[in-house]
Amino acid sequence: MTDAALSIQKLTRRSEFLACAKAPYCARGAVVVQALPREDDSALVRVGFTATKRIGGAVQRNRAKRRLREAARQILPLIASPGTDYVIIARTGVITRNWTRLLDDVKSALLRLAADRKAPHVNGPVPSPAGNPRPRS
């Protein structure tokens, strides 16, 4: 998962995943992508993958994460913003989704997050892509 121009590493700690959970996100088709810009000046991109029990048993969750890892391996070097942590979450149907549509889902979510990050927001912090804050339980 390494490109010469862009270094990509995995997120491994729970605290890193929880930090990304508070970041802006974008849901597209069979995936949700969360993006958290880091405060350091590193060009490193870190990515983590999540599949909940809603996806299915262990075999289905592992298959979903394998598909997401491969999609990220192909898409992230082209679109990812340096110095950003990403969490890609599997949604229902990620296992049966057509491969090209899954790639489009990941690509469009990453592009939307990048566009929202670069857009000037005059009235305060960047809102979530849905326009509403996430409900907290």
ABEGO torsion letter per residue (X at the ends): XBBAABBBBBBABAAAAAAAAABBBBBBEABBBBBBBBABABABBBBBBBBBAAAEBAAAAAAAAAAAAAAAAAAAAAABBBGBBBBBBBBBGAAABBAAAAAAAAAAAAAAAAAAAABBBAAEBBBBAAGBBBBBX
